[in-house]
Amino acid sequence: MAVQELHLNQQFAQTLRETLRADQISVAESDLQTYARDQGPVTDYHEPVAVVWAETVAQVQAVVRAAAAHSVPLVTRGAGTGVSGGAHATAGAVVLNLTRMNKILEINAADEIARVEPGVINGDLNSAVAEFGLMFAPDPASFKISTVGGNIATNAGGLRCAKYGVTRDAVLSLEVVMADGSLIHTGHRTFKGVAGYDLTSLFVGSEGTLGIVVGAIVRLKYLPTIVRTLAVFFPDVQRAAAGVLALGAARVQPCILELLDGPSLKELDIRNGSNLSQRGTALLLIQFDGLAAEQEETLAASALEALDGTVSREDPAEAQRLVDLRRNNRGLDVDAENRVGEDVAVPRSQLVHYITALEEMAVRHDVELQVIAHAGDGNLHPTFSVPTFEPDRIQALNAALDESIDMALELGGTITGEHGIGQYKLRWLGLEQAEPVLEMQRQIKALFDPQGILNPGKAIPAAS
Amino acid sequence: MAVQELHLNQQFAQTLRETLRADQISVAESDLQTYARDQGPVTDYHEPVAVVWAETVAQVQAVVRAAAAHSVPLVTRGAGTGVSGGAHATAGAVVLNLTRMNKILEINAADEIARVEPGVINGDLNSAVAEFGLMFAPDPASFKISTVGGNIATNAGGLRCAKYGVTRDAVLSLEVVMADGSLIHTGHRTFKGVAGYDLTSLFVGSEGTLGIVVGAIVRLKYLPTIVRTLAVFFPDVQRAAAGVLALGAARVQPCILELLDGPSLKELDIRNGSNLSQRGTALLLIQFDGLAAEQEETLAASALEALDGTVSREDPAEAQRLVDLRRNNRGLDVDAENRVGEDVAVPRSQLVHYITALEEMAVRHDVELQVIAHAGDGNLHPTFSVPTFEPDRIQALNAALDESIDMALELGGTITGEHGIGQYKLRWLGLEQAEPVLEMQRQIKALFDPQGILNPGKAIPAAS
């Protein structure tokens, strides 16, 4: 431990010890390893010099003030379920872990809001508000362990955002510790409000680079009591993708609309002993909720049968199993240099064309491809992988990745629908956004964090 | 005209004449008067020194470059239907009118988006996309004449936002001319996207103070084919307000949920020869749309009958008439110093309490009060008025206004739900937002517009 301490600015360490209990600070090698990364691909591994667990807003403020005084970079994190490296440690950084700030401070069912600390687990919040017939709509696949603060930092999406919107749509107000340790309040408890600039939206999705979210008022939605689920298998992935547009044309609004291609179904079968891949070559998993769910299901079924879809109305237990399979399709894998899950989004009219192009790229570069998509939003998660870390294989993987990004942009898409830029996707942001826009963001960053201590090297590429 | 010309920087005027045709520039007194103000209360009247009508993005850029070169302030405007003075001219300002940039550049029905110039009229966009079974959801009362650019500048709401969200929720991407005349692009064509900071949301609602929106990609919603409308009259406004919570508890989602108090009903009757005030003392006007509209109507009716509501199911023609009456309840009146329509929002659980408090204030200050509300959002438009401009009456009006603002804030509300700060509400923003938050916004403003030429003196109060 003495060796590790050397890496930690001693005056800063002293301040931490005066502010926090011993069990809130660790320089143990196991902790430094555990908190060195999130679930994104690692290309530049650093262990933090310490991990601290704040338990109160005042403690966050004290840690930030000390970090500012000694120019120590802070990487704030929740559960670390991000997949873009937004919570990877960087050189000399202290990891500020907010998972112990996990209190639900208020649930107001009449106002349909909850006030939470950032470390509240998404699934715990949903359990708590379900008693009032309400839900917190953002549902990233990791919702059972991911924190609301992390959802906010990444503007997380999920399955239900096809109907219910993304995290930004669920956040009314934030408490934020700024880079000088001061605490500010943005937004309002009300559903609507246009007083001043929309600072709340500026912080949502900023990956801890502009301030540290230490509290939020979130808007809740009605927990549906009626749910209908369709599994529709298609002879090819192109017809499944076309089904997404057919559902739009039928003017139905699924709460879940997921597309899984053949290789994804096969992998799920291997992992779970299911027989999905025997039922078809591609699957649209569709859920409707609310009073019109049954009518929407009927409209959807006929629209998709017209595209040669084999429609299966699932009973609630099987429906839940299918949705769970989809949510967990990443299994225990985390991204690595030889297996990268992408997060592009394209206009929905381009889904068929884009998936066809992805398949062609995979063949040409000789890499494995699986495609799953939050298809209702045009948000695709193609996963490219190669079997080994041999340089030429990694090079082929990267060539396929780069090409898939170029093509998504060419079709009017974005390089990240819901995972964020983090550290891993910095190399592509300049392809999507022009230099003046990047520079504007650097200047906003400099305004909010002049010393550059808040999650440096994330979200926005440094000036070249 | 020669006298007027003297007010206009001659070099700037020369550049304008080189850039624009003669019919795009006016210093005629009638134009200066027409474009001196929007529909907000005027407390500091200035005529602009000139009005220019840009017709292309390049012309906007040229005007801004010239204004920057000669430090001429620009007040950008559309139809001028704002009610907070956000488009009031200020001393020495040139009004930049974008109403001629009114082309719908693209409608993509499969992607459910439209790409528009800022001067497109909201109602025209809605007519155009209705042919595809789509709608642009923001529907401020002025939608027949207000522009999409103005909707964006104010983050306009309207009646339908109870279900469909506000303008920010409908904007995917912006083209913005910055204060140096450069053109940037924010956002994406896709429904989801988290690449970089959310600059789109920062521009939406910034009232032309950070940049000039010259184009937008907006997200469209499905135009409902099934609509059911209820008019529910109550014996008092408190029970009508309680009805809003009862609808929430019944888990129905109206697309329109408007509350009108007794004095509002009486005024509508006088203006329109209707008999609303004979039917009850307060009205909830409720519309459901979509496949579940009839079921929701039935649930709503029983929930409101339990609160002594007299429920009337309106046929489509009468429903449309009632909604039109509500939309036009301001009539041709514009706000003035002796008649000010407020725009506070409170958490919905506070509606009953707040309306009771407003009535008490009106009596105590001896001012007239009418309350209408986008009640589904807790967004109230109380209108206070006094019969004359005598100083003691204006003082009483202002005292009531100030008190209504204080009370809204005390209840966890905001001073502006959808109209914006503009010029008129600057005096109250410091009550809602702490000085460091105001200062942060001033710094953002300074970053985007270092010379302060973009709509100066609006949206954010100057440092005191």
Interface residues (C-beta under 8 A of the other chain):
Chain A: N108 A110 D111 E112 I113 G133 T154 N155 G157 C161 G165 V166 R168 D169 M178 S182 I184 H185 T186 H188 R189 T190 F191 K192 G193 V194 A195 G196 Y197 D198 L199 S201 L202 V204 G205 S206 L210 Y222 T225 L245 G248 A249 R251 Q253 G290 L291 A292 Q295 E296 A345 V346 P347 R348 S349 H374 D377 G378 N379 G412 G413 T414 I415 T416 G417 E418 H419 G420 I421 K425 L429 E432 Q433 A434 P436 V437 L438 M440 Q441 Q443 I444 L447 F448 A459 I460
Chain B: N108 A110 D111 E112 I113 G133 T154 N155 G157 C161 G165 V166 R168 D169 M178 S182 I184 H185 T186 H188 R189 T190 F191 K192 G193 V194 A195 G196 Y197 D198 L199 S201 L202 V204 G205 S206 L210 Y222 T225 L245 G248 A249 R251 Q253 G290 L291 A292 Q295 E296 A345 V346 P347 R348 S349 H374 D377 G378 N379 G412 G413 T414 I415 T416 G417 E418 H419 G420 I421 K425 L429 E432 Q433 A434 P436 V437 L438 M440 Q441 Q443 I444 L447 F448 A459 I460
